């Protein structure tokens, strides 16, 4: 009798164990879909907006705010006109800041660049620098180069690429003014220097430059610059 009781207890425990294991397995597995069931397609409507707007990788300024090509090209032409095919000196950077200072919007516009350096836009000029308005974003030889310059364009192409890329970096990253005072104006080294100094203009010393850069006592005293975005005529091959 005692032996039979033990066997009965063992059998009951075995049955309970089997039931418990089956129940646990059922809880851990999702129910199987019915035959013929097709999963619904998922599109952005099912994704919370904050996930939709998340970038796939950490963004950088180069991909977020690419500069307009015509602005980049126009400023690169001005930098070449004012300081040549190089970015070793600070001229191009300081010209960028001077133009931003004088622009009504604080941005680099075609209007403010034309106002300050109109000849860089003049496709009809006939002087020895008439190739400047024809510098282009393809870095091919500009019209008028062979007629006025003895150095082959291939020797200057890398320099123009460097200036163009430097300008693009300035426009994308919008760096702070590296100088100790506001940059209001620039001109050829020594040009009217004594006159400007006598009028209270302050000559800026801010690294190596080929030009003179100036800070005016009051921005209201600066020469009036007519800024307009009308007549945006440029060389057709460059834009």
C-alpha positions as semicolon CSV with decimal commas, in nm:
position;residue;x (nm);y (nm);z (nm)
1;X;0,000;0,000;0,000
2;X;0,280;0,237;0,093
3;X;0,456;0,154;-0,235
4;X;0,143;0,229;-0,435
5;X;0,105;0,567;-0,264
6;X;0,461;0,664;-0,357
7;X;0,404;0,573;-0,721
8;X;0,082;0,775;-0,724
9;X;0,258;1,080;-0,581
10;X;0,540;1,051;-0,837
11;X;0,286;1,019;-1,122
12;X;0,093;1,325;-1,002
13;X;0,415;1,529;-0,973
14;X;0,520;1,421;-1,324
15;X;0,185;1,527;-1,468
16;X;0,209;1,864;-1,291
17;X;0,563;1,917;-1,425
18;X;0,458;1,841;-1,784
19;X;0,161;2,080;-1,760
20;X;0,379;2,356;-1,614
21;X;0,642;2,318;-1,890
22;X;0,380;2,330;-2,164
23;X;0,216;2,638;-2,013
24;X;0,552;2,819;-1,981
25;X;0,639;2,747;-2,343
26;X;0,304;2,879;-2,459
27;X;0,365;3,204;-2,274
28;X;0,711;3,251;-2,428
29;X;0,601;3,204;-2,791
30;X;0,367;3,443;-2,975
31;X;0,060;3,284;-3,122
32;X;0,100;3,166;-3,479
33;X;-0,083;3,378;-3,735
34;X;-0,372;3,218;-3,912
35;X;-0,313;3,061;-4,249
36;X;-0,324;3,319;-4,528
37;X;-0,241;3,613;-4,297
38;X;-0,017;3,879;-4,457
39;X;0,178;4,129;-4,250
40;X;0,079;4,492;-4,319
41;X;0,336;4,709;-4,493
42;X;0,508;4,967;-4,275
43;X;0,571;5,320;-4,397
44;X;0,656;5,650;-4,235
45;X;0,297;5,692;-4,116
46;X;0,362;5,422;-3,857
47;X;0,689;5,577;-3,738
48;X;0,684;5,851;-3,473
49;X;0,790;6,184;-3,619
50;X;1,087;6,220;-3,389
51;X;1,230;5,900;-3,538
52;X;1,156;6,008;-3,893
53;X;1,354;6,327;-3,840
54;X;1,654;6,165;-3,678
55;X;1,963;6,167;-3,905
56;X;2,121;5,838;-3,997
57;X;2,456;5,972;-3,880
58;X;2,583;6,272;-3,693
59;X;2,528;6,570;-3,923
60;X;2,798;6,820;-4,009
61;X;2,778;7,173;-4,147
62;X;2,899;7,068;-4,489
63;X;2,592;6,853;-4,547
64;X;2,343;7,076;-4,365
65;X;2,416;7,413;-4,520
66;X;2,584;7,382;-4,858
67;X;2,659;7,731;-4,990
68;X;2,486;7,845;-5,309
69;X;2,726;7,780;-5,594
70;X;2,698;8,127;-5,744
71;X;2,779;8,290;-5,407
72;X;3,080;8,065;-5,357
73;X;3,208;8,125;-5,708
74;X;3,160;8,502;-5,692
75;X;3,346;8,530;-5,361
76;X;3,624;8,306;-5,492
77;X;3,665;8,540;-5,789
78;X;3,691;8,839;-5,557
79;X;3,951;8,664;-5,341
80;X;4,160;8,581;-5,649
81;X;4,125;8,939;-5,772
82;X;4,235;9,082;-5,437
83;X;4,500;8,836;-5,323
84;X;4,576;8,590;-5,602
85;X;4,561;8,213;-5,625
86;X;4,649;8,142;-5,263
87;X;4,497;8,105;-4,917
88;X;4,825;8,133;-4,726
89;X;4,747;8,490;-4,619
90;X;4,435;8,598;-4,431
91;X;4,302;8,822;-4,708
92;X;4,017;8,600;-4,828
93;X;3,894;8,535;-4,474
94;X;3,900;8,904;-4,381
95;X;3,727;9,000;-4,707
96;X;3,452;8,756;-4,615
97;X;3,407;8,928;-4,278
98;X;3,418;9,277;-4,428
99;X;3,142;9,187;-4,672
100;X;2,928;9,042;-4,395
101;X;2,980;9,356;-4,188
102;X;2,869;9,583;-4,468
103;X;2,576;9,372;-4,586
104;X;2,240;9,490;-4,458
105;X;2,142;9,134;-4,376
106;X;2,476;9,025;-4,235
107;X;2,495;8,765;-4,510
108;X;2,714;8,739;-4,819
109;X;2,498;8,842;-5,115
110;X;2,561;8,900;-5,481
111;X;2,453;9,259;-5,425
112;X;2,716;9,342;-5,162
113;X;2,987;9,168;-5,363
114;X;2,897;9,359;-5,678
115;X;2,897;9,683;-5,479
116;X;3,245;9,621;-5,342
117;X;3,408;9,447;-5,634
118;X;3,204;9,522;-5,943
119;X;3,487;9,450;-6,185
120;X;3,494;9,088;-6,074
121;X;3,149;9,062;-6,236
122;X;3,223;9,266;-6,549
123;X;3,238;9,017;-6,835
124;X;3,307;9,299;-7,084
125;X;3,622;9,435;-6,921
126;X;3,929;9,454;-7,147
127;X;4,218;9,495;-6,904
128;X;4,480;9,232;-6,823
129;X;4,253;9,079;-6,558
130;X;3,952;9,032;-6,783
131;X;3,969;8,658;-6,719
132;X;3,856;8,700;-6,355
133;X;3,479;8,719;-6,430
134;X;3,519;8,399;-6,632
135;X;3,666;8,184;-6,356
136;X;3,429;7,890;-6,325
137;X;3,332;7,609;-6,093
138;X;3,465;7,350;-6,339
139;X;3,814;7,498;-6,292
140;X;3,865;7,504;-6,667
141;X;4,072;7,777;-6,831
142;X;3,880;8,105;-6,815
143;X;3,816;8,308;-7,125
144;X;4,084;8,571;-7,180
145;X;4,355;8,385;-6,988
146;X;4,583;8,305;-7,281
147;X;4,557;8,655;-7,420
148;X;4,686;8,820;-7,102
149;X;4,884;8,563;-6,898
150;X;5,197;8,381;-7,005
151;X;5,176;8,113;-6,734
152;X;4,970;7,810;-6,846
153;X;4,634;7,775;-6,671
154;X;4,729;7,426;-6,551
155;X;4,983;7,592;-6,320
156;X;4,713;7,805;-6,156
157;X;4,423;7,561;-6,151
158;X;4,519;7,401;-5,815
159;X;4,546;7,747;-5,662
160;X;4,198;7,842;-5,777
161;X;4,059;7,513;-5,649
162;X;4,214;7,587;-5,310
163;X;4,058;7,935;-5,302
164;X;3,719;7,799;-5,410
165;X;3,723;7,531;-5,141
166;X;3,840;7,780;-4,878
167;X;3,550;8,009;-4,964
168;X;3,311;7,715;-4,942
169;X;3,436;7,640;-4,592
170;X;3,386;8,002;-4,487
171;X;3,031;8,007;-4,618
172;X;2,942;7,676;-4,456
173;X;3,102;7,719;-4,116
174;X;3,055;8,097;-4,071
175;X;3,364;8,142;-3,851
176;X;3,393;8,423;-3,599
177;X;3,593;8,732;-3,681
178;X;3,954;8,637;-3,596
179;X;4,058;9,000;-3,543
180;X;4,033;9,219;-3,235
181;X;3,805;9,473;-3,405
182;X;3,524;9,488;-3,658
183;X;3,631;9,469;-4,024
184;X;3,454;9,739;-4,225
185;X;3,662;9,793;-4,536
186;X;3,969;9,684;-4,729
187;X;4,189;9,826;-5,001
188;X;4,527;9,787;-5,165
189;X;4,819;9,802;-4,926
190;X;4,914;10,163;-4,862
191;X;4,634;10,306;-5,078
192;X;4,510;10,629;-4,914
193;X;4,648;10,502;-4,586
194;X;4,743;10,844;-4,449
195;X;4,406;10,987;-4,548
196;X;4,218;10,705;-4,380
197;X;4,425;10,736;-4,064
198;X;4,363;11,112;-4,051
199;X;3,990;11,041;-4,075
200;X;4,005;10,818;-3,769
201;X;4,004;10,486;-3,948
202;X;4,194;10,213;-3,762
203;X;4,431;9,990;-3,957
204;X;4,374;9,629;-3,855
205;X;4,670;9,408;-3,776
206;X;4,538;9,053;-3,802
207;X;4,797;8,814;-3,938
208;X;4,964;8,829;-4,277
209;X;4,770;9,009;-4,549
210;X;4,844;9,155;-4,890
211;X;4,582;9,429;-4,846
212;X;4,502;9,690;-4,583
213;X;4,196;9,616;-4,372
214;X;4,018;9,890;-4,184
215;X;3,782;9,940;-3,893
216;X;3,584;10,263;-3,896
217;X;3,514;10,464;-3,578
218;X;3,139;10,436;-3,634
219;X;2,972;10,218;-3,891
220;X;2,755;10,516;-3,989
221;X;3,068;10,692;-4,115
222;X;3,146;10,413;-4,361
223;X;3,118;10,492;-4,731
224;X;2,765;10,432;-4,853
225;X;2,742;10,104;-5,040
226;X;2,450;10,061;-5,275
227;X;2,357;9,697;-5,232
228;X;2,124;9,547;-5,488
229;X;2,067;9,203;-5,627
230;X;1,945;9,335;-5,959
231;X;2,144;9,283;-6,277
232;X;2,306;8,958;-6,177
233;X;2,471;8,921;-6,519
234;X;2,761;8,677;-6,504
235;X;2,955;8,467;-6,750
236;X;2,717;8,200;-6,882
237;X;2,985;7,930;-6,871
238;X;3,047;7,979;-6,499
239;X;2,706;7,932;-6,344
